[in-house]
Amino acid sequence: MSLAYLIFGLVAGVGVSRLQFFYKAQDIVLAWFHWVMLTVWFLLASGILGFVTTSFEEQEPQAASMAILIFGGGLLVLTFLGYRFGFKPTLKKKA
């Protein structure tokens, strides 16, 4: 389980680093609701990862598979909708 959290932490750290780089270069403009969406998404993703890794550790692969299917699918839909309606209209176009 610690390997999964290590990988998730590395990916999250790189993601936050890249977000900060683009934010400081003013390639993206983020409003308050963008930060709320990103925080909720991160908390949901870490909760799903925790549940799945715990289920595998407790020898419950069916529970982990269903969690990936149901919660992961829901997170994927929320990710698509959040990007489409929240982030895409505010991205700056390079001239």
N, C-alpha and C positions, 0 to 999 in steps of 0.2 A: 504494500500500500504506500509505503514511503517513496518508492520510485515513481509512482503515479503523481504524487503530490510534488515531487521534485521536478518532474517534467512540466506539470501544470504551472508551477511557480516560475520556471525558466521562460515558458511561453508567455505568461502574463507579464513578466518583467520586460521582455523584449517588446511586447505589444505596448506597454505603457511608455517605454523609452521612445519608440517610434511615434506614438501619439504626441508626446512632448516635443519631439523634434519638429514634426509638421505643424504643431500649434505655435511654437516659437518662430518658425519660418513664415507663419501666417498663410500657409497653404490651405488650412482649414479654419473655419470659424465655428466655435462651439458655444451654444447658448446654455442656460441653466438646465433646460430639460434634456439636453444631450448628455450632460453629466449624470443626471438622474437615470436616464436610460442605460448608460454604460455601467453605472453602479449596480442597478437591478440585474442587468445581464450577467455581470461578473458574479454576483451572489448566487444567482440561479445556476450558473455553470459550475461553480465550486460546490454547491449543494448536490447537484447531480453527480459530479465526480466522486464526492464523498460517499453517497449512497451506493453507487455502482461498485466502488472499490471495497467498501465494507461488505456488500453482498457477496462479492467474489471471495473475500477473505473468510466469510462464514459458510462457505461451500453452498451457496445458493445462486447458481448461475442463471436459473430461470427468472428469479427476481431481478437480477442485474440486467438480463436481456430485456425484460419488460420495461424496466426503468429507462433503459436507453431508447427503446421504441417509443414509449409514451412521453416521458419528460424530454428526451433529446429531440424528438420530433416536434414537440411543442416549442422548445427553445429555438429550433431551426426556423419554424414559422414566425415566431416573434422576432428573430434576427432579421429575416427577410423583410417583414413589415416595418420594423424599426429603421432599417436602412433605407427602404424605399420611400417612406413618408417622413422620416425624421432627419436623416442625414443627407440624402442625395440632393434635395433642393438647396441645401446651404453650402455645398462644396463650391469653392471658388474655381472659376475656369481660368486657366493660364492663358494670357494673351500673347 
